[in-house]
Amino acid sequence: MELAPVVLFTFKRLDVLKKTIDALQNNYFANNSDLYIFSDAAKTESDKQAVNAVREYIHAINGFKSVTIREAIANKGLAASIIEGVTEVLKVHQNVIVLEDDLVSTNNFLNFMNESLERFEDHNNVFSVSGFSFNLNMDEKYPYDVYFLNRGWSWGWATWRDRWEQVDWQIKDYELFIKNKKAMKAFSQGGSDLNNMLRKQMSGKLDSWAIRWFYNQYKFNGLTVYPVKSKIINEGFGADATHTKGSSRRYIPILDNEKNVGINFPPTIDLTISAQKKFRYKMSVFSRVRSKIETFLGL
């Protein structure tokens, strides 16, 4: 199996970046994996010291087959950094595994991602692989190690060049989409937050690569592969986070601490209805309001 490169995006949070790297170095496939690090530039004068500290640290990273570093001259922001960085790496690789600097992985994260990439490479309806999984309280009788949802997630994910190249980052059909109530309802099956996020993106109130990625997955009727037990935990909730401010209680997963490397895949590629229903509840208006209350209460 040819291992996918790992692409890591970082900005100014050295403390969580160190946790991310430490965990990644302990992955079983780390020594044989190429690591690309994209370091965004300071946005303000006050960011420069933190960015410089991050850049000093990343130049000392080892434990991988190779380490390639790209340091932006001017601040791009997360969305542009990821779109441009992933596009660059996919010019020379067929697939890619993507992390941000606050995602701590289990030892078998790279195993899961690479085996899933190989397994579903020729299945174009599988748009991406997610390393993170909500705690969906899957039935103990569920016999497989993965399930399929109609929405992706951005906390440790992977995809293939041919899927990435299909994406319309400009969302040129947006005006037609918002006039089609049936289409908007179908898109919201992936979560009650999606239509509002896309609206904010298109009106300039949000700068997100992920909502555009999710929308394109919807257009192609694509699926995302998720592990029943998460290979990722997000350690980035806090004041310096770009998109993960507030309470993290809703996102605490059941981590795969058993360190298994074998994966029991389902024999067919279909939406896992039971998981989709539980995921929709996690992303429902009720759940999101409760999360805001927990944030207000400091829980």
KAQUIKA-V657109 format. One record per residue. RES is the residue in one letter. PSI is psi in whole degrees, 0 to 359 (999 if undefined). OMEGA is omega in whole degrees, 0 to 359 (none if undefined). Layout:
[[RES & PSI & OMEGA] [RES & PSI & OMEGA]]
This chain:
[[M & 126 & 176] [E & 121 & 186] [L & 141 & 177] [A & 146 & 174] [P & 151 & 176] [V & 128 & 181] [V & 122 & 184] [L & 129 & 179] [F & 132 & 184] [T & 160 & 181] [F & 274 & 188] [K & 7 & 184] [R & 88 & 184] [L & 323 & 184] [D & 311 & 180] [V & 329 & 177] [L & 318 & 179] [K & 321 & 178] [K & 319 & 180] [T & 314 & 181] [I & 317 & 179] [D & 315 & 180] [A & 319 & 181] [L & 321 & 178] [Q & 333 & 181] [N & 2 & 176] [N & 147 & 183] [Y & 328 & 183] [F & 6 & 187] [A & 313 & 185] [N & 338 & 182] [N & 11 & 183] [S & 137 & 173] [D & 134 & 180] [L & 125 & 173] [Y & 130 & 179] [I & 123 & 177] [F & 114 & 182] [S & 116 & 179] [D & 153 & 181] [A & 165 & 180] [A & 140 & 178] [K & 324 & 179] [T & 168 & 179] [E & 324 & 182] [S & 344 & 179] [D & 343 & 192] [K & 318 & 182] [Q & 316 & 180] [A & 319 & 179] [V & 318 & 179] [N & 323 & 178] [A & 320 & 177] [V & 316 & 183] [R & 326 & 176] [E & 320 & 182] [Y & 314 & 186] [I & 336 & 179] [H & 351 & 178] [A & 3 & 183] [I & 136 & 175] [N & 190 & 179] [G & 8 & 180] [F & 166 & 179] [K & 318 & 176] [S & 157 & 176] [V & 120 & 179] [T & 129 & 185] [I & 133 & 174] [R & 119 & 180] [E & 116 & 180] [A & 143 & 178] [I & 322 & 179] [A & 155 & 181] [N & 128 & 180] [K & 332 & 190] [G & 161 & 187] [L & 316 & 185] [A & 308 & 181] [A & 323 & 179] [S & 314 & 183] [I & 314 & 181] [I & 312 & 182] [E & 319 & 182] [G & 313 & 179] [V & 319 & 178] [T & 317 & 179] [E & 313 & 183] [V & 323 & 181] [L & 354 & 173] [K & 336 & 183] [V & 356 & 178] [H & 154 & 181] [Q & 339 & 182] [N & 174 & 186] [V & 146 & 173] [I & 130 & 189] [V & 133 & 176] [L & 152 & 167] [E & 172 & 193] [D & 17 & 178] [D & 20 & 185] [L & 114 & 182] [V & 127 & 187] [S & 157 & 171] [T & 167 & 183] [N & 335 & 183] [N & 15 & 179] [F & 310 & 183] [L & 328 & 174] [N & 309 & 182] [F & 315 & 183] [M & 314 & 182] [N & 318 & 180] [E & 323 & 178] [S & 320 & 177] [L & 318 & 179] [E & 318 & 184] [R & 319 & 188] [F & 14 & 182] [E & 319 & 184] [D & 11 & 178] [H & 94 & 188] [N & 344 & 178] [N & 349 & 172] [V & 109 & 187] [F & 326 & 183] [S & 170 & 174] [V & 134 & 178] [S & 133 & 175] [G & 335 & 179] [F & 147 & 173] [S & 134 & 170] [F & 158 & 168] [N & 97 & 183] [L & 4 & 181] [N & 52 & 180] [M & 144 & 178] [D & 133 & 180] [E & 338 & 179] [K & 352 & 178] [Y & 120 & 193] [P & 356 & 189] [Y & 167 & 181] [D & 354 & 180] [V & 162 & 174] [Y & 169 & 183] [F & 133 & 173] [L & 164 & 180] [N & 14 & 179] [R & 142 & 176] [G & 180 & 176] [W & 154 & 191] [S & 13 & 182] [W & 82 & 183] [G & 93 & 187] [W & 169 & 181] [A & 155 & 176] [T & 182 & 183] [W & 156 & 182] [R & 314 & 185] [D & 329 & 176] [R & 315 & 182] [W & 321 & 183] [E & 346 & 179] [Q & 344 & 191] [V & 133 & 172] [D & 97 & 183] [W & 342 & 179] [Q & 346 & 184] [I & 62 & 186] [K & 339 & 181] [D & 16 & 186] [Y & 318 & 181] [E & 322 & 176] [L & 321 & 182] [F & 313 & 185] [I & 349 & 175] [K & 354 & 183] [N & 94 & 184] [K & 326 & 179] [K & 318 & 179] [A & 319 & 179] [M & 322 & 178] [K & 320 & 179] [A & 319 & 179] [F & 323 & 182] [S & 352 & 176] [Q & 340 & 177] [G & 0 & 179] [G & 143 & 183] [S & 351 & 181] [D & 346 & 193] [L & 311 & 183] [N & 321 & 180] [N & 321 & 177] [M & 317 & 180] [L & 321 & 178] [R & 315 & 179] [K & 321 & 178] [Q & 314 & 185] [M & 340 & 178] [S & 1 & 178] [G & 9 & 180] [K & 353 & 181] [L & 144 & 176] [D & 91 & 187] [S & 128 & 171] [W & 328 & 189] [A & 317 & 182] [I & 327 & 176] [R & 324 & 175] [W & 314 & 179] [F & 319 & 181] [Y & 318 & 180] [N & 326 & 175] [Q & 317 & 178] [Y & 316 & 182] [K & 326 & 181] [F & 9 & 179] [N & 43 & 185] [G & 164 & 179] [L & 156 & 173] [T & 137 & 178] [V & 128 & 178] [Y & 145 & 172] [P & 144 & 176] [V & 319 & 175] [K & 126 & 187] [S & 142 & 175] [K & 2 & 184] [I & 141 & 166] [I & 136 & 181] [N & 117 & 180] [E & 12 & 191] [G & 8 & 179] [F & 125 & 181] [G & 182 & 186] [A & 329 & 183] [D & 359 & 182] [A & 150 & 179] [T & 313 & 185] [H & 1 & 186] [T & 49 & 177] [K & 156 & 175] [G & 196 & 185] [S & 142 & 179] [S & 4 & 188] [R & 321 & 182] [R & 337 & 188] [Y & 7 & 181] [I & 117 & 185] [P & 172 & 164] [I & 111 & 184] [L & 146 & 177] [D & 87 & 180] [N & 5 & 182] [E & 348 & 175] [K & 27 & 177] [N & 147 & 179] [V & 344 & 176] [G & 144 & 182] [I & 128 & 177] [N & 97 & 182] [F & 147 & 173] [P & 151 & 181] [P & 340 & 180] [T & 157 & 180] [I & 98 & 181] [D & 156 & 174] [L & 130 & 177] [T & 99 & 190] [I & 315 & 182] [S & 319 & 179] [A & 322 & 180] [Q & 319 & 180] [K & 317 & 181] [K & 323 & 178] [F & 317 & 179] [R & 323 & 177] [Y & 319 & 177] [K & 328 & 183] [M & 18 & 180] [S & 166 & 177] [V & 318 & 180] [F & 312 & 182] [S & 322 & 181] [R & 323 & 177] [V & 317 & 178] [R & 321 & 179] [S & 322 & 178] [K & 322 & 177] [I & 319 & 178] [E & 322 & 176] [T & 315 & 180] [F & 322 & 182] [L & 355 & 180] [G & 29 & 182] [L & 999 & none]]
